Amino acid sequence: MLTLQGERRQETEEKGKTFHRVERLYGVFNRSFSLPDSVSPEGIKASFKDGMLTVTLTKRKETQPKAIEVKIDN
């Protein structure tokens, strides 16, 4: 199970001649994903750049396909 958790905070302020308004948005969120058995838990990597979260998953070595050479007799 892979769980991602974060917190969002945003504040806007607007001033006028006769008013002053401040809005605050905040909240915690989390998402959970079931991972297949073929994913290696040690090979999970994440990076966060320009507001984008990238999660990279790697397969276990024993589940990666093997190339088998088949000789054909003529």
HTML snippet that shows the backbone in 3Dmol.js (N, CA, C, O; Angstrom):
<script src="https://3Dmol.org/build/3Dmol-min.js"></script>
<div id="view" style="width:600px;height:400px;position:relative"></div>
<script>
const pdb = `
ATOM      1  N   MET A   1       0.856  -1.172   0.000  1.00  0.00           N
ATOM      2  CA  MET A   1       0.000   0.000   0.000  1.00  0.00           C
ATOM      3  C   MET A   1       0.904   1.236   0.000  1.00  0.00           C
ATOM      4  O   MET A   1       1.807   1.355   0.827  1.00  0.00           O
ATOM      5  N   LEU A   2       0.653   2.137  -0.921  1.00  0.00           N
ATOM      6  CA  LEU A   2       1.389   3.403  -1.006  1.00  0.00           C
ATOM      7  C   LEU A   2       0.433   4.512  -0.591  1.00  0.00           C
ATOM      8  O   LEU A   2      -0.638   4.654  -1.180  1.00  0.00           O
ATOM      9  N   THR A   3       0.807   5.308   0.422  1.00  0.00           N
ATOM     10  CA  THR A   3      -0.030   6.396   0.906  1.00  0.00           C
ATOM     11  C   THR A   3       0.688   7.719   0.701  1.00  0.00           C
ATOM     12  O   THR A   3       1.830   7.886   1.130  1.00  0.00           O
ATOM     13  N   LEU A   4       0.019   8.657   0.044  1.00  0.00           N
ATOM     14  CA  LEU A   4       0.530  10.006  -0.156  1.00  0.00           C
ATOM     15  C   LEU A   4      -0.293  10.948   0.709  1.00  0.00           C
ATOM     16  O   LEU A   4      -1.523  10.892   0.712  1.00  0.00           O
ATOM     17  N   GLN A   5       0.404  11.823   1.450  1.00  0.00           N
ATOM     18  CA  GLN A   5      -0.278  12.736   2.352  1.00  0.00           C
ATOM     19  C   GLN A   5       0.290  14.128   2.166  1.00  0.00           C
ATOM     20  O   GLN A   5       1.497  14.288   1.987  1.00  0.00           O
ATOM     21  N   GLY A   6      -0.563  15.132   2.204  1.00  0.00           N
ATOM     22  CA  GLY A   6      -0.109  16.508   2.040  1.00  0.00           C
ATOM     23  C   GLY A   6      -1.033  17.476   2.736  1.00  0.00           C
ATOM     24  O   GLY A   6      -2.070  17.098   3.281  1.00  0.00           O
ATOM     25  N   GLU A   7      -0.635  18.735   2.708  1.00  0.00           N
ATOM     26  CA  GLU A   7      -1.435  19.787   3.315  1.00  0.00           C
ATOM     27  C   GLU A   7      -1.478  20.970   2.359  1.00  0.00           C
ATOM     28  O   GLU A   7      -0.457  21.359   1.793  1.00  0.00           O
ATOM     29  N   ARG A   8      -2.644  21.527   2.186  1.00  0.00           N
ATOM     30  CA  ARG A   8      -2.829  22.656   1.281  1.00  0.00           C
ATOM     31  C   ARG A   8      -3.121  23.900   2.111  1.00  0.00           C
ATOM     32  O   ARG A   8      -3.986  23.896   2.987  1.00  0.00           O
ATOM     33  N   ARG A   9      -2.373  24.971   1.813  1.00  0.00           N
ATOM     34  CA  ARG A   9      -2.602  26.246   2.488  1.00  0.00           C
ATOM     35  C   ARG A   9      -2.620  27.347   1.443  1.00  0.00           C
ATOM     36  O   ARG A   9      -1.743  27.418   0.581  1.00  0.00           O
ATOM     37  N   GLN A  10      -3.625  28.200   1.529  1.00  0.00           N
ATOM     38  CA  GLN A  10      -3.727  29.311   0.602  1.00  0.00           C
ATOM     39  C   GLN A  10      -4.400  30.474   1.332  1.00  0.00           C
ATOM     40  O   GLN A  10      -5.377  30.279   2.056  1.00  0.00           O
ATOM     41  N   GLU A  11      -3.879  31.664   1.139  1.00  0.00           N
ATOM     42  CA  GLU A  11      -4.457  32.844   1.761  1.00  0.00           C
ATOM     43  C   GLU A  11      -4.524  33.963   0.733  1.00  0.00           C
ATOM     44  O   GLU A  11      -3.540  34.247   0.050  1.00  0.00           O
ATOM     45  N   THR A  12      -5.677  34.591   0.625  1.00  0.00           N
ATOM     46  CA  THR A  12      -5.828  35.743  -0.269  1.00  0.00           C
ATOM     47  C   THR A  12      -6.297  36.934   0.553  1.00  0.00           C
ATOM     48  O   THR A  12      -7.089  36.792   1.484  1.00  0.00           O
ATOM     49  N   GLU A  13      -5.800  38.095   0.196  1.00  0.00           N
ATOM     50  CA  GLU A  13      -6.158  39.313   0.916  1.00  0.00           C
ATOM     51  C   GLU A  13      -6.534  40.386  -0.099  1.00  0.00           C
ATOM     52  O   GLU A  13      -5.843  40.585  -1.099  1.00  0.00           O
ATOM     53  N   GLU A  14      -7.623  41.063   0.172  1.00  0.00           N
ATOM     54  CA  GLU A  14      -8.097  42.111  -0.721  1.00  0.00           C
ATOM     55  C   GLU A  14      -8.483  43.327   0.125  1.00  0.00           C
ATOM     56  O   GLU A  14      -9.246  43.217   1.085  1.00  0.00           O
ATOM     57  N   LYS A  15      -7.947  44.469  -0.244  1.00  0.00           N
ATOM     58  CA  LYS A  15      -8.235  45.700   0.493  1.00  0.00           C
ATOM     59  C   LYS A  15      -8.888  46.708  -0.446  1.00  0.00           C
ATOM     60  O   LYS A  15      -8.488  46.851  -1.601  1.00  0.00           O
ATOM     61  N   GLY A  16      -9.871  47.385   0.056  1.00  0.00           N
ATOM     62  CA  GLY A  16     -10.539  48.451  -0.677  1.00  0.00           C
ATOM     63  C   GLY A  16     -10.662  49.675   0.218  1.00  0.00           C
ATOM     64  O   GLY A  16     -10.148  49.694   1.337  1.00  0.00           O
ATOM     65  N   LYS A  17     -11.336  50.676  -0.275  1.00  0.00           N
ATOM     66  CA  LYS A  17     -11.495  51.898   0.518  1.00  0.00           C
ATOM     67  C   LYS A  17     -12.355  51.658   1.753  1.00  0.00           C
ATOM     68  O   LYS A  17     -12.118  52.232   2.816  1.00  0.00           O
ATOM     69  N   THR A  18     -13.356  50.799   1.593  1.00  0.00           N
ATOM     70  CA  THR A  18     -14.295  50.606   2.706  1.00  0.00           C
ATOM     71  C   THR A  18     -14.304  49.181   3.265  1.00  0.00           C
ATOM     72  O   THR A  18     -15.137  48.857   4.112  1.00  0.00           O
ATOM     73  N   PHE A  19     -13.390  48.331   2.801  1.00  0.00           N
ATOM     74  CA  PHE A  19     -13.406  46.951   3.311  1.00  0.00           C
ATOM     75  C   PHE A  19     -12.001  46.353   3.282  1.00  0.00           C
ATOM     76  O   PHE A  19     -11.100  46.843   2.601  1.00  0.00           O
ATOM     77  N   HIS A  20     -11.857  45.289   4.041  1.00  0.00           N
ATOM     78  CA  HIS A  20     -10.626  44.498   4.095  1.00  0.00           C
ATOM     79  C   HIS A  20     -11.066  43.040   4.238  1.00  0.00           C
ATOM     80  O   HIS A  20     -11.670  42.668   5.244  1.00  0.00           O
ATOM     81  N   ARG A  21     -10.764  42.214   3.230  1.00  0.00           N
ATOM     82  CA  ARG A  21     -11.220  40.826   3.225  1.00  0.00           C
ATOM     83  C   ARG A  21     -10.019  39.885   3.167  1.00  0.00           C
ATOM     84  O   ARG A  21      -9.105  40.079   2.364  1.00  0.00           O
ATOM     85  N   VAL A  22     -10.030  38.876   4.016  1.00  0.00           N
ATOM     86  CA  VAL A  22      -8.988  37.853   4.025  1.00  0.00           C
ATOM     87  C   VAL A  22      -9.682  36.494   3.967  1.00  0.00           C
ATOM     88  O   VAL A  22     -10.562  36.203   4.776  1.00  0.00           O
ATOM     89  N   GLU A  23      -9.276  35.661   2.998  1.00  0.00           N
ATOM     90  CA  GLU A  23      -9.809  34.304   2.886  1.00  0.00           C
ATOM     91  C   GLU A  23      -8.674  33.316   3.096  1.00  0.00           C
ATOM     92  O   GLU A  23      -7.590  33.471   2.534  1.00  0.00           O
ATOM     93  N   ARG A  24      -8.927  32.311   3.901  1.00  0.00           N
ATOM     94  CA  ARG A  24      -7.919  31.284   4.161  1.00  0.00           C
ATOM     95  C   ARG A  24      -8.512  29.915   3.817  1.00  0.00           C
ATOM     96  O   ARG A  24      -9.576  29.539   4.308  1.00  0.00           O
ATOM     97  N   LEU A  25      -7.812  29.200   2.983  1.00  0.00           N
ATOM     98  CA  LEU A  25      -8.192  27.834   2.626  1.00  0.00           C
ATOM     99  C   LEU A  25      -7.091  26.913   3.118  1.00  0.00           C
ATOM    100  O   LEU A  25      -5.915  27.170   2.863  1.00  0.00           O
ATOM    101  N   TYR A  26      -7.444  25.865   3.805  1.00  0.00           N
ATOM    102  CA  TYR A  26      -6.442  24.917   4.262  1.00  0.00           C
ATOM    103  C   TYR A  26      -7.093  23.552   4.424  1.00  0.00           C
ATOM    104  O   TYR A  26      -8.313  23.432   4.530  1.00  0.00           O
ATOM    105  N   GLY A  27      -6.262  22.548   4.439  1.00  0.00           N
ATOM    106  CA  GLY A  27      -6.777  21.206   4.663  1.00  0.00           C
ATOM    107  C   GLY A  27      -5.714  20.152   4.413  1.00  0.00           C
ATOM    108  O   GLY A  27      -4.790  20.340   3.622  1.00  0.00           O
ATOM    109  N   VAL A  28      -5.872  19.051   5.103  1.00  0.00           N
ATOM    110  CA  VAL A  28      -4.973  17.909   4.959  1.00  0.00           C
ATOM    111  C   VAL A  28      -5.674  16.886   4.060  1.00  0.00           C
ATOM    112  O   VAL A  28      -6.886  16.693   4.158  1.00  0.00           O
ATOM    113  N   PHE A  29      -4.917  16.247   3.202  1.00  0.00           N
ATOM    114  CA  PHE A  29      -5.488  15.211   2.347  1.00  0.00           C
ATOM    115  C   PHE A  29      -4.537  14.032   2.308  1.00  0.00           C
ATOM    116  O   PHE A  29      -3.342  14.177   2.565  1.00  0.00           O
ATOM    117  N   ASN A  30      -5.074  12.861   1.984  1.00  0.00           N
ATOM    118  CA  ASN A  30      -4.236  11.684   1.768  1.00  0.00           C
ATOM    119  C   ASN A  30      -4.919  10.763   0.765  1.00  0.00           C
ATOM    120  O   ASN A  30      -6.146  10.705   0.673  1.00  0.00           O
ATOM    121  N   ARG A  31      -4.100  10.057   0.032  1.00  0.00           N
ATOM    122  CA  ARG A  31      -4.567   9.094  -0.960  1.00  0.00           C
ATOM    123  C   ARG A  31      -3.770   7.810  -0.769  1.00  0.00           C
ATOM    124  O   ARG A  31      -2.559   7.851  -0.549  1.00  0.00           O
ATOM    125  N   SER A  32      -4.444   6.683  -0.852  1.00  0.00           N
ATOM    126  CA  SER A  32      -3.781   5.387  -0.712  1.00  0.00           C
ATOM    127  C   SER A  32      -3.999   4.569  -1.975  1.00  0.00           C
ATOM    128  O   SER A  32      -5.090   4.557  -2.543  1.00  0.00           O
ATOM    129  N   PHE A  33      -2.946   3.887  -2.404  1.00  0.00           N
ATOM    130  CA  PHE A  33      -2.983   3.071  -3.614  1.00  0.00           C
ATOM    131  C   PHE A  33      -2.470   1.673  -3.284  1.00  0.00           C
ATOM    132  O   PHE A  33      -1.445   1.517  -2.620  1.00  0.00           O
ATOM    133  N   SER A  34      -3.188   0.671  -3.751  1.00  0.00           N
ATOM    134  CA  SER A  34      -2.707  -0.710  -3.629  1.00  0.00           C
ATOM    135  C   SER A  34      -1.712  -0.954  -4.751  1.00  0.00           C
ATOM    136  O   SER A  34      -2.001  -0.685  -5.918  1.00  0.00           O
ATOM    137  N   LEU A  35      -0.556  -1.459  -4.399  1.00  0.00           N
ATOM    138  CA  LEU A  35       0.473  -1.733  -5.391  1.00  0.00           C
ATOM    139  C   LEU A  35       0.490  -3.223  -5.717  1.00  0.00           C
ATOM    140  O   LEU A  35       0.261  -4.047  -4.831  1.00  0.00           O
ATOM    141  N   PRO A  36       0.756  -3.580  -6.962  1.00  0.00           N
ATOM    142  CA  PRO A  36       0.845  -5.000  -7.311  1.00  0.00           C
ATOM    143  C   PRO A  36       2.071  -5.649  -6.666  1.00  0.00           C
ATOM    144  O   PRO A  36       3.005  -4.956  -6.263  1.00  0.00           O
ATOM    145  N   ASP A  37       2.063  -6.955  -6.574  1.00  0.00           N
ATOM    146  CA  ASP A  37       3.176  -7.685  -5.962  1.00  0.00           C
ATOM    147  C   ASP A  37       4.459  -7.536  -6.762  1.00  0.00           C
ATOM    148  O   ASP A  37       5.543  -7.767  -6.225  1.00  0.00           O
ATOM    149  N   SER A  38       4.368  -7.160  -8.016  1.00  0.00           N
ATOM    150  CA  SER A  38       5.558  -7.039  -8.858  1.00  0.00           C
ATOM    151  C   SER A  38       6.375  -5.777  -8.574  1.00  0.00           C
ATOM    152  O   SER A  38       7.474  -5.630  -9.110  1.00  0.00           O
ATOM    153  N   VAL A  39       5.864  -4.864  -7.742  1.00  0.00           N
ATOM    154  CA  VAL A  39       6.583  -3.626  -7.421  1.00  0.00           C
ATOM    155  C   VAL A  39       7.541  -3.869  -6.264  1.00  0.00           C
ATOM    156  O   VAL A  39       7.181  -4.485  -5.261  1.00  0.00           O
ATOM    157  N   SER A  40       8.765  -3.375  -6.417  1.00  0.00           N
ATOM    158  CA  SER A  40       9.771  -3.486  -5.372  1.00  0.00           C
ATOM    159  C   SER A  40       9.640  -2.299  -4.415  1.00  0.00           C
ATOM    160  O   SER A  40       9.822  -1.159  -4.843  1.00  0.00           O
ATOM    161  N   PRO A  41       9.330  -2.525  -3.135  1.00  0.00           N
ATOM    162  CA  PRO A  41       9.172  -1.413  -2.190  1.00  0.00           C
ATOM    163  C   PRO A  41      10.461  -0.596  -2.013  1.00  0.00           C
ATOM    164  O   PRO A  41      10.402   0.602  -1.736  1.00  0.00           O
ATOM    165  N   GLU A  42      11.617  -1.242  -2.171  1.00  0.00           N
ATOM    166  CA  GLU A  42      12.890  -0.539  -2.017  1.00  0.00           C
ATOM    167  C   GLU A  42      13.172   0.382  -3.201  1.00  0.00           C
ATOM    168  O   GLU A  42      14.008   1.279  -3.093  1.00  0.00           O
ATOM    169  N   GLY A  43      12.498   0.179  -4.319  1.00  0.00           N
ATOM    170  CA  GLY A  43      12.765   0.953  -5.518  1.00  0.00           C
ATOM    171  C   GLY A  43      11.808   2.109  -5.747  1.00  0.00           C
ATOM    172  O   GLY A  43      11.804   2.693  -6.831  1.00  0.00           O
ATOM    173  N   ILE A  44      10.993   2.456  -4.753  1.00  0.00           N
ATOM    174  CA  ILE A  44      10.046   3.562  -4.907  1.00  0.00           C
ATOM    175  C   ILE A  44      10.781   4.873  -4.650  1.00  0.00           C
ATOM    176  O   ILE A  44      11.434   5.043  -3.620  1.00  0.00           O
ATOM    177  N   LYS A  45      10.664   5.798  -5.603  1.00  0.00           N
ATOM    178  CA  LYS A  45      11.298   7.111  -5.471  1.00  0.00           C
ATOM    179  C   LYS A  45      10.273   8.187  -5.795  1.00  0.00           C
ATOM    180  O   LYS A  45       9.368   7.968  -6.601  1.00  0.00           O
ATOM    181  N   ALA A  46      10.415   9.348  -5.168  1.00  0.00           N
ATOM    182  CA  ALA A  46       9.501  10.457  -5.426  1.00  0.00           C
ATOM    183  C   ALA A  46      10.296  11.748  -5.542  1.00  0.00           C
ATOM    184  O   ALA A  46      11.322  11.927  -4.887  1.00  0.00           O
ATOM    185  N   SER A  47       9.796  12.651  -6.396  1.00  0.00           N
ATOM    186  CA  SER A  47      10.406  13.976  -6.518  1.00  0.00           C
ATOM    187  C   SER A  47       9.290  14.998  -6.671  1.00  0.00           C
ATOM    188  O   SER A  47       8.229  14.700  -7.218  1.00  0.00           O
ATOM    189  N   PHE A  48       9.542  16.202  -6.183  1.00  0.00           N
ATOM    190  CA  PHE A  48       8.558  17.276  -6.225  1.00  0.00           C
ATOM    191  C   PHE A  48       9.223  18.488  -6.852  1.00  0.00           C
ATOM    192  O   PHE A  48      10.191  19.022  -6.310  1.00  0.00           O
ATOM    193  N   LYS A  49       8.700  18.928  -8.005  1.00  0.00           N
ATOM    194  CA  LYS A  49       9.295  20.057  -8.718  1.00  0.00           C
ATOM    195  C   LYS A  49       8.194  20.851  -9.398  1.00  0.00           C
ATOM    196  O   LYS A  49       7.347  20.282 -10.088  1.00  0.00           O
ATOM    197  N   ASP A  50       8.203  22.147  -9.209  1.00  0.00           N
ATOM    198  CA  ASP A  50       7.237  23.058  -9.836  1.00  0.00           C
ATOM    199  C   ASP A  50       5.787  22.647  -9.562  1.00  0.00           C
ATOM    200  O   ASP A  50       4.934  22.730 -10.447  1.00  0.00           O
ATOM    201  N   GLY A  51       5.516  22.203  -8.333  1.00  0.00           N
ATOM    202  CA  GLY A  51       4.160  21.831  -7.962  1.00  0.00           C
ATOM    203  C   GLY A  51       3.708  20.476  -8.456  1.00  0.00           C
ATOM    204  O   GLY A  51       2.535  20.130  -8.313  1.00  0.00           O
ATOM    205  N   MET A  52       4.617  19.691  -9.040  1.00  0.00           N
ATOM    206  CA  MET A  52       4.253  18.375  -9.589  1.00  0.00           C
ATOM    207  C   MET A  52       4.990  17.279  -8.816  1.00  0.00           C
ATOM    208  O   MET A  52       6.217  17.297  -8.719  1.00  0.00           O
ATOM    209  N   LEU A  53       4.238  16.335  -8.274  1.00  0.00           N
ATOM    210  CA  LEU A  53       4.817  15.192  -7.580  1.00  0.00           C
ATOM    211  C   LEU A  53       4.934  14.042  -8.569  1.00  0.00           C
ATOM    212  O   LEU A  53       3.949  13.645  -9.193  1.00  0.00           O
ATOM    213  N   THR A  54       6.141  13.510  -8.707  1.00  0.00           N
ATOM    214  CA  THR A  54       6.385  12.363  -9.585  1.00  0.00           C
ATOM    215  C   THR A  54       6.833  11.189  -8.731  1.00  0.00           C
ATOM    216  O   THR A  54       7.813  11.288  -7.993  1.00  0.00           O
ATOM    217  N   VAL A  55       6.111  10.073  -8.834  1.00  0.00           N
ATOM    218  CA  VAL A  55       6.443   8.855  -8.092  1.00  0.00           C
ATOM    219  C   VAL A  55       6.878   7.809  -9.101  1.00  0.00           C
ATOM    220  O   VAL A  55       6.153   7.518 -10.052  1.00  0.00           O
ATOM    221  N   THR A  56       8.072   7.237  -8.894  1.00  0.00           N
ATOM    222  CA  THR A  56       8.616   6.223  -9.789  1.00  0.00           C
ATOM    223  C   THR A  56       8.636   4.884  -9.063  1.00  0.00           C
ATOM    224  O   THR A  56       9.154   4.776  -7.951  1.00  0.00           O
ATOM    225  N   LEU A  57       8.070   3.866  -9.701  1.00  0.00           N
ATOM    226  CA  LEU A  57       8.030   2.516  -9.139  1.00  0.00           C
ATOM    227  C   LEU A  57       8.873   1.597 -10.009  1.00  0.00           C
ATOM    228  O   LEU A  57       8.853   1.709 -11.235  1.00  0.00           O
ATOM    229  N   THR A  58       9.614   0.689  -9.382  1.00  0.00           N
ATOM    230  CA  THR A  58      10.413  -0.272 -10.132  1.00  0.00           C
ATOM    231  C   THR A  58       9.883  -1.685  -9.859  1.00  0.00           C
ATOM    232  O   THR A  58       9.352  -1.979  -8.788  1.00  0.00           O
ATOM    233  N   LYS A  59      10.048  -2.543 -10.864  1.00  0.00           N
ATOM    234  CA  LYS A  59       9.627  -3.935 -10.720  1.00  0.00           C
ATOM    235  C   LYS A  59      10.700  -4.735  -9.989  1.00  0.00           C
ATOM    236  O   LYS A  59      11.881  -4.387 -10.006  1.00  0.00           O
ATOM    237  N   ARG A  60      10.266  -5.801  -9.355  1.00  0.00           N
ATOM    238  CA  ARG A  60      11.216  -6.739  -8.753  1.00  0.00           C
ATOM    239  C   ARG A  60      11.971  -7.432  -9.868  1.00  0.00           C
ATOM    240  O   ARG A  60      11.434  -7.628 -10.957  1.00  0.00           O
ATOM    241  N   LYS A  61      13.199  -7.800  -9.607  1.00  0.00           N
ATOM    242  CA  LYS A  61      14.028  -8.422 -10.640  1.00  0.00           C
ATOM    243  C   LYS A  61      13.438  -9.730 -11.156  1.00  0.00           C
ATOM    244  O   LYS A  61      13.509 -10.009 -12.353  1.00  0.00           O
ATOM    245  N   GLU A  62      12.862 -10.525 -10.276  1.00  0.00           N
ATOM    246  CA  GLU A  62      12.355 -11.824 -10.725  1.00  0.00           C
ATOM    247  C   GLU A  62      11.100 -11.689 -11.582  1.00  0.00           C
ATOM    248  O   GLU A  62      10.735 -12.651 -12.258  1.00  0.00           O
ATOM    249  N   THR A  63      10.426 -10.545 -11.587  1.00  0.00           N
ATOM    250  CA  THR A  63       9.226 -10.394 -12.403  1.00  0.00           C
ATOM    251  C   THR A  63       9.511  -9.717 -13.741  1.00  0.00           C
ATOM    252  O   THR A  63       8.611  -9.609 -14.575  1.00  0.00           O
ATOM    253  N   GLN A  64      10.740  -9.260 -13.963  1.00  0.00           N
ATOM    254  CA  GLN A  64      11.063  -8.672 -15.255  1.00  0.00           C
ATOM    255  C   GLN A  64      11.222  -9.781 -16.281  1.00  0.00           C
ATOM    256  O   GLN A  64      11.801 -10.823 -15.975  1.00  0.00           O
ATOM    257  N   PRO A  65      10.722  -9.578 -17.491  1.00  0.00           N
ATOM    258  CA  PRO A  65      10.788 -10.633 -18.513  1.00  0.00           C
ATOM    259  C   PRO A  65      12.232 -10.928 -18.921  1.00  0.00           C
ATOM    260  O   PRO A  65      13.083 -10.039 -18.950  1.00  0.00           O
ATOM    261  N   LYS A  66      12.485 -12.207 -19.236  1.00  0.00           N
ATOM    262  CA  LYS A  66      13.814 -12.624 -19.674  1.00  0.00           C
ATOM    263  C   LYS A  66      13.787 -12.875 -21.178  1.00  0.00           C
ATOM    264  O   LYS A  66      12.808 -13.389 -21.718  1.00  0.00           O
ATOM    265  N   ALA A  67      14.872 -12.504 -21.837  1.00  0.00           N
ATOM    266  CA  ALA A  67      14.993 -12.778 -23.268  1.00  0.00           C
ATOM    267  C   ALA A  67      15.552 -14.188 -23.440  1.00  0.00           C
ATOM    268  O   ALA A  67      16.580 -14.531 -22.856  1.00  0.00           O
ATOM    269  N   ILE A  68      14.882 -14.987 -24.231  1.00  0.00           N
ATOM    270  CA  ILE A  68      15.304 -16.364 -24.482  1.00  0.00           C
ATOM    271  C   ILE A  68      15.539 -16.505 -25.973  1.00  0.00           C
ATOM    272  O   ILE A  68      14.678 -16.174 -26.789  1.00  0.00           O
ATOM    273  N   GLU A  69      16.721 -17.004 -26.317  1.00  0.00           N
ATOM    274  CA  GLU A  69      17.040 -17.210 -27.740  1.00  0.00           C
ATOM    275  C   GLU A  69      16.582 -18.605 -28.132  1.00  0.00           C
ATOM    276  O   GLU A  69      16.886 -19.588 -27.456  1.00  0.00           O
ATOM    277  N   VAL A  70      15.854 -18.673 -29.225  1.00  0.00           N
ATOM    278  CA  VAL A  70      15.351 -19.943 -29.738  1.00  0.00           C
ATOM    279  C   VAL A  70      16.000 -20.194 -31.078  1.00  0.00           C
ATOM    280  O   VAL A  70      15.852 -19.404 -32.011  1.00  0.00           O
ATOM    281  N   LYS A  71      16.732 -21.315 -31.170  1.00  0.00           N
ATOM    282  CA  LYS A  71      17.402 -21.660 -32.417  1.00  0.00           C
ATOM    283  C   LYS A  71      16.456 -22.487 -33.280  1.00  0.00           C
ATOM    284  O   LYS A  71      15.744 -23.364 -32.791  1.00  0.00           O
ATOM    285  N   ILE A  72      16.469 -22.185 -34.569  1.00  0.00           N
ATOM    286  CA  ILE A  72      15.615 -22.891 -35.512  1.00  0.00           C
ATOM    287  C   ILE A  72      16.494 -23.737 -36.431  1.00  0.00           C
ATOM    288  O   ILE A  72      17.410 -23.221 -37.072  1.00  0.00           O
ATOM    289  N   ASP A  73      16.213 -25.031 -36.491  1.00  0.00           N
ATOM    290  CA  ASP A  73      16.949 -25.926 -37.400  1.00  0.00           C
ATOM    291  C   ASP A  73      16.267 -25.910 -38.766  1.00  0.00           C
ATOM    292  O   ASP A  73      15.041 -25.967 -38.865  1.00  0.00           O
ATOM    293  N   ASN A  74      17.084 -25.832 -39.815  1.00  0.00           N
ATOM    294  CA  ASN A  74      16.546 -25.856 -41.203  1.00  0.00           C
ATOM    295  C   ASN A  74      16.709 -27.230 -41.789  1.00  0.00           C
ATOM    296  O   ASN A  74      16.325 -27.461 -42.936  1.00  0.00           O
TER     297      ASN A  74
END
`;
const viewer = $3Dmol.createViewer("view");
viewer.addModel(pdb, "pdb");
viewer.setStyle({}, {cartoon: {color: "spectrum"}});
viewer.zoomTo();
viewer.render();
</script>
